[in-house]
Amino acid sequence: MAVVQSRVIVVVAGGALCFLAGAASVSYVNGWLQSSAQIVSPSANAKTDSPEAKMGVVGGMPSIELNEKQMLTVKVEAVKDQEFPLEKAAVGSIDFNEEMTLQVFTPYQGRILETFAKVGDEVKKGQVLFTIDSPDLLSAASSLIATSGVLQLTTRALNRLKTLYESRAVAQKDVEQAISDQQTAEGAHKAARDAVRIFGKTDAEIDAIIKERRADSTLVVKSPINGRITARNAAPGLFVQPGSAPAPFSVADTSTMWMIANVAESDVSAIHVGQHVKVSVMSYPGKIFEGHISTISSNVDPNTHRMLVRSEIEDPDHELRSGMFARFSIVIGAPVRSPAVPLDGVVRQGDGTMTVWVTIDRKRFTQRVVKIGDQKDGLRQIMEGLQPDELVATEGALFLSNMLAIGQAGG
């Protein structure tokens, strides 16, 4: 991705309007593709003073010697020795971590009574999402009440027969039968308690049902994890069943998010699962989110010659949102040191070559072809053509190119 600066030189020569070469320089600004186009026409000073500028050739390349007034329009800086990271970059989008996204279904059928969350809400594990009127819970609670009564009855009968048996008022077989009845009632009661407990009722709530002899059909459905509500299909009165899509609620753990990127086929050999990645999004300029590559697709798109790469990104403050446009970079080697010049110091010619204007005395400037590389902190990496501490024109580089074009057109 690149910041594209288009420079169109409008030249007035011999009273006729001539369009010369369009020039563009490609760069990244803060890691983002930005686009600016400026129509450049020679200034009045350039037209008036250009005859005073001395054109020449040094080492086979054009050179310009400026007068004192023209020198004020050009800023000269020394070529820096800058460290550039060795990394691959790609763009993509943020998505929820589907491995940490759960669909919350009701365990039993019923009609929704109330909902307590909406899309985008942050919820805690165990927080109530919705309640339903469950006939299954009503049946289980009624069975609990009934078995509790039978257990109490058989327990009293057993205690009474034990007392009578001590005075020889009843036979032993009657006591044994009472014991069997009491144990059966106790087993049925435990099973009934477990059946109610499955619906999410606590022991205290179960004891309250038994004590009050009141069956409550309200089934509470809670969030199974901490996360964010990503989808809601629940509404009061809606009849829901276990596993019946769509789920009433979907909850995603947003402590980690996915970034889905399409990586150029030429970069595939440098990318591996587990590699550390740095992600930036437009919503938080200057902030870097850390993560690692979790999945690399086994297929390359035959049309775009790109491959899907999925990264797991840490987001402890829940700042990322699904669908955000993002850029990620992967460090594939140790940083390298290279000569570097400000972005304005590099001018792209009409034939695609990149040039800079080099000077020794800040008065005579010679055009030089260079090979550019990456960009960092407003500086363009120079792979070939310059050495550190050489002097180059920066803000006036385009002005010098304009003057050269005027001189050539006039000649």
C-alpha positions in Angstrom: 0.0 0.0 0.0 1.3 3.4 -0.8 0.9 7.1 -0.5 0.8 8.3 -4.1 1.9 11.8 -4.8 1.3 12.7 -8.4 3.2 15.6 -9.8 2.1 16.9 -13.1 4.4 19.6 -14.5 2.6 22.2 -16.6 5.1 24.0 -18.8 4.5 27.1 -20.8 7.0 27.3 -23.6 6.9 29.5 -26.7 3.3 30.5 -25.8 2.1 26.9 -26.1 0.8 24.8 -23.2 2.8 21.6 -22.9 2.1 18.7 -20.6 5.3 17.0 -19.6 5.8 13.9 -17.5 3.7 12.9 -14.5 5.8 12.0 -11.6 4.8 9.9 -8.6 6.5 8.9 -5.4 5.2 5.9 -3.5 5.4 5.7 0.3 3.6 4.6 3.5 2.7 7.2 6.1 2.3 5.8 9.6 1.8 2.3 8.1 -1.4 3.4 6.2 -2.1 3.9 2.6 -2.8 7.6 2.0 -3.3 9.3 -1.3 -2.6 12.9 -2.2 -2.4 14.3 -5.7 -1.0 17.8 -6.3 -0.9 19.5 -9.7 2.5 21.2 -9.8 3.0 24.1 -12.1 6.3 26.1 -12.3 6.1 29.1 -10.0 6.6 32.6 -11.1 10.0 32.6 -9.6 10.9 29.4 -11.5 9.8 30.9 -14.8 11.5 34.2 -14.3 14.7 32.9 -12.8 15.1 29.7 -14.8 17.2 31.5 -17.5 19.6 32.5 -14.8 20.0 28.9 -13.6 22.9 27.2 -15.2 22.1 23.8 -16.7 24.8 21.3 -17.3 25.8 17.6 -17.2 27.9 15.9 -14.5 28.9 12.3 -15.0 26.3 11.9 -17.7 23.5 13.2 -15.4 21.7 16.6 -15.6 22.9 19.3 -13.1 21.5 22.7 -12.2 23.4 25.6 -10.6 21.0 27.9 -8.7 21.3 31.6 -8.1 20.9 33.0 -4.5 17.2 33.6 -4.9 16.5 30.1 -6.1 18.6 28.6 -3.4 16.1 29.8 -0.8 13.4 27.5 -2.3 15.5 24.4 -1.7 16.2 22.7 1.6 19.3 20.6 1.8 19.8 17.7 4.3 22.4 15.1 4.9 21.6 11.5 4.0 20.9 9.6 7.3 22.0 6.1 8.3 18.7 4.6 9.4 17.8 1.2 10.8 14.9 -0.5 8.9 13.1 -3.6 10.1 13.1 -6.6 7.9 9.5 -7.5 7.7 6.6 -8.5 5.5 3.3 -6.5 5.6 -0.3 -7.2 4.6 -3.7 -5.8 5.1 -6.9 -7.5 6.3 -9.8 -7.2 8.7 -10.6 -7.9 12.3 -13.1 -10.6 13.2 -14.3 -12.4 16.3 -12.3 -15.4 17.5 -14.7 -18.1 16.5 -12.9 -20.6 18.6 -13.9 -18.5 21.6 -17.5 -17.7 20.5 -20.4 -19.7 22.0 -24.0 -20.0 21.0 -26.2 -19.9 24.1 -29.2 -22.2 23.7 -31.9 -23.1 26.2 -31.4 -26.5 27.8 -35.2 -27.1 27.6 -38.0 -25.9 25.4 -40.2 -23.1 26.5 -41.3 -19.5 25.8 -39.0 -16.6 26.5 -40.2 -14.5 29.4 -37.6 -11.7 29.6 -34.2 -10.8 28.1 -31.5 -9.0 30.0 -28.8 -8.2 27.4 -28.4 -6.7 24.0 -25.9 -6.8 21.2 -22.6 -5.2 22.2 -23.1 -5.7 25.9 -20.2 -7.0 27.9 -21.3 -9.9 30.1 -19.8 -11.9 32.9 -19.8 -15.6 33.3 -23.0 -16.6 35.2 -24.8 -13.4 34.2 -28.5 -14.0 33.4 -29.2 -13.5 29.6 -32.8 -14.6 29.5 -35.5 -16.5 31.2 -38.1 -18.9 29.8 -41.4 -20.4 31.0 -40.4 -24.1 30.9 -43.1 -26.9 31.3 -40.3 -29.4 31.8 -39.1 -27.4 34.8 -42.6 -27.2 36.1 -43.0 -31.0 35.8 -39.6 -31.6 37.5 -40.5 -29.2 40.4 -43.9 -30.9 40.9 -42.3 -34.3 41.0 -39.8 -33.0 43.6 -42.6 -31.8 45.8 -44.4 -35.1 45.4 -41.4 -37.2 46.2 -40.6 -35.0 49.2 -44.1 -35.7 50.6 -43.7 -39.4 50.1 -40.3 -39.4 51.7 -41.6 -37.7 54.8 -44.5 -40.1 55.0 -42.4 -43.2 54.7 -39.8 -41.9 57.1 -42.5 -41.2 59.8 -44.0 -44.7 59.2 -40.7 -46.4 59.5 -39.9 -44.5 62.8 -43.4 -45.5 64.2 -42.9 -49.2 63.2 -39.5 -49.3 64.8 -41.0 -48.1 68.1 -43.8 -50.6 67.9 -41.3 -53.4 67.0 -39.3 -52.7 70.2 -42.5 -53.4 72.2 -43.2 -56.5 70.1 -46.4 -54.9 68.8 -45.6 -55.5 65.1 -43.8 -58.2 63.2 -40.3 -57.9 61.9 -41.4 -58.2 58.3 -43.6 -55.1 58.7 -40.5 -53.1 59.8 -38.5 -54.5 56.9 -41.2 -53.5 54.4 -41.2 -50.0 55.9 -37.5 -49.7 55.5 -37.8 -50.7 51.9 -40.5 -48.2 51.2 -38.5 -45.4 52.9 -35.4 -46.2 50.9 -37.4 -46.2 47.7 -38.9 -42.9 48.5 -35.5 -41.5 49.4 -34.0 -42.6 46.1 -36.9 -41.1 44.2 -36.5 -37.8 46.1 -32.8 -37.6 45.3 -33.5 -38.3 41.7 -36.1 -35.5 41.7 -33.7 -33.1 43.3 -31.1 -33.9 40.6 -33.7 -33.4 37.9 -34.4 -29.9 39.2 -30.7 -29.1 39.7 -30.2 -29.8 36.0 -32.3 -26.7 35.3 -29.7 -24.6 37.1 -31.5 -24.4 40.5 -29.3 -24.3 43.6 -29.8 -26.4 46.7 -31.2 -23.4 48.5 -33.7 -22.8 45.7 -34.6 -26.5 45.7 -35.2 -26.4 49.5 -37.4 -23.4 49.0 -39.5 -25.2 46.5 -40.0 -28.1 48.9 -40.7 -25.8 51.9 -43.1 -23.6 50.1 -44.7 -26.4 48.1 -44.6 -24.1 45.1 -43.4 -25.2 41.6 -41.7 -22.4 39.7 -41.5 -22.9 35.9 -39.1 -20.0 35.4 -35.9 -21.3 33.8 -32.9 -19.0 34.0 -30.3 -19.2 31.2 -26.9 -17.7 32.0 -23.8 -16.7 30.1 -21.2 -19.6 30.1 -18.2 -17.2 29.7 -17.0 -13.7 30.1 -17.4 -11.9 26.8 -19.4 -9.6 24.5 -22.9 -10.3 23.0 -22.3 -10.6 19.3 -25.8 -11.7 18.2 -29.3 -11.8 19.8 -32.3 -13.6 18.4 -34.3 -13.7 21.6 -37.5 -11.8 22.2 -40.2 -12.2 24.9 -42.9 -14.7 23.8 -40.6 -16.5 21.3 -40.8 -20.3 21.6 -37.3 -21.8 21.8 -35.9 -25.4 21.8 -32.5 -26.8 22.6 -30.2 -26.7 19.7 -32.7 -25.1 17.4 -31.0 -22.4 15.3 -30.6 -19.5 15.5 -29.4 -19.5 19.1 -31.1 -16.9 21.3 -27.7 -15.3 22.1 -24.1 -15.6 20.9 -21.3 -14.6 23.3 -17.7 -14.1 22.2 -14.6 -13.9 24.4 -13.1 -10.7 23.1 -9.9 -10.9 25.1 -8.5 -12.1 21.8 -9.6 -11.3 18.3 -8.8 -12.7 14.8 -7.2 -10.8 12.0 -7.9 -12.3 8.6 -5.3 -11.2 6.0 -4.6 -12.1 2.4 -0.8 -12.4 1.9 0.9 -12.2 -1.4 2.0 -15.5 -2.9 5.6 -14.2 -3.1 5.7 -13.7 0.7 4.3 -17.1 1.7 7.7 -18.8 2.2 8.6 -16.2 4.9 5.5 -16.7 6.9 5.0 -19.5 9.5 2.5 -20.5 12.2 3.5 -19.0 15.5 5.3 -16.0 14.2 4.9 -12.8 16.1 2.8 -10.1 14.4 2.1 -6.4 15.0 -1.3 -5.1 14.1 -2.4 -1.5 13.7 -5.9 -0.1 13.0 -7.1 3.3 11.8 -9.2 3.8 14.9 -6.1 3.8 17.2 -3.3 5.6 15.3 0.1 4.8 16.7 -1.1 1.9 18.8 0.3 -1.5 18.2 -1.7 -4.7 19.0 0.4 -7.8 19.5 -0.4 -11.3 18.4 0.8 -14.4 16.5 -0.1 -16.3 13.4 -2.5 -19.2 14.2 -3.5 -20.5 10.8 -2.2 -20.5 7.3 -4.5 -21.6 4.5 -3.3 -24.5 2.4 -4.7 -22.9 -0.8 -3.7 -19.9 -2.9 -6.4 -18.0 -4.7 -5.6 -18.6 -8.4 -7.2 -15.2 -9.4 -5.4 -12.9 -6.9 -2.4 -15.1 -6.1 -2.9 -14.5 -2.4 -3.3 -16.8 0.6 -5.4 -16.4 3.7 -3.5 -16.0 6.9 -5.2 -15.8 10.3 -3.6 -14.3 13.4 -4.8 -14.3 17.0 -4.5 -10.8 18.4 -4.5 -9.8 22.1 -7.2 -7.3 23.0 -7.4 -7.1 26.8 -9.1 -3.7 26.7 -11.7 -4.8 24.2 -10.9 -2.0 21.8 -11.0 -4.0 18.5 -14.3 -4.4 16.7 -15.2 -7.0 14.1 -14.9 -5.7 10.6 -12.2 -3.1 11.3 -9.7 -2.6 8.5 -6.2 -3.5 9.8 -2.6 -3.8 8.7 -0.1 -6.3 10.2 3.6 -6.7 9.9 5.7 -9.8 10.5 9.4 -9.5 11.4 11.3 -12.1 9.3 14.8 -11.1 10.1 17.2 -8.8 12.0 16.9 -5.0 11.1 19.2 -3.6 8.5 20.9 -0.2 8.3 20.7 1.7 5.1 21.0 5.3 3.8 17.7 7.2 4.1 16.3 10.5 2.9 13.1 12.3 3.7 10.2 11.3 1.5 10.1 14.6 -0.4 13.7 14.1 -1.5 12.8 11.2 -3.8 11.1 12.1 -7.2 9.8 9.5 -9.6 10.4 10.3 -13.2 8.1 9.6 -16.1 10.0 6.4 -17.1 9.5 5.0 -13.5 13.0 5.7 -12.3 13.5 7.2 -8.8 15.9 10.1 -8.5 17.4 12.5 -5.9 19.3 15.8 -6.3 22.8 15.6 -4.8 24.9 18.6 -4.0 28.3 19.4 -2.5 28.2 23.1 -2.2 24.4 23.6 -1.7 24.4 25.5 -5.0 25.0 23.1 -7.8 22.7 20.0 -7.8 23.1 16.9 -9.8 20.3 14.4 -10.5 21.1 10.8 -9.5 19.1 7.6 -10.0 18.6 5.6 -6.9 16.9 2.3 -5.9 14.4 2.7 -3.0 13.3 0.3 -0.4 11.0 0.5 2.7 9.8 3.6 4.5 10.0 4.4 8.2 9.3 7.5 10.3 9.1 9.7 7.2 12.3 8.5 5.7 12.7 6.5 2.5 15.2 3.6 2.5 17.9 4.0 -0.3 19.1 0.6 -1.4 21.5 1.9 -4.1 22.8 5.2 -5.2 23.6 7.2 -2.0 25.9 7.0 0.9 25.3 8.4 4.4 26.2 12.0 5.0 25.9 13.0 1.3 23.9 16.2 0.9 20.6 16.0 -1.0 17.7 18.4 -1.8 14.6 17.5 0.1 11.7 19.9 0.0 12.9 21.5 -3.2 13.6 18.3 -5.1 10.4 18.6 -7.1 11.2 22.3 -7.8 14.6 21.2 -9.3 12.8 18.6 -11.4 10.5 21.3 -12.6 13.3 23.6 -13.5 15.1 20.8 -15.4 11.9 20.1 -17.4 11.5 23.8 -18.2 15.1 24.0 -19.3 14.8 20.9 -21.5 11.5 22.1 -23.0 13.0 25.6 -23.7 16.0 24.0 -25.3 
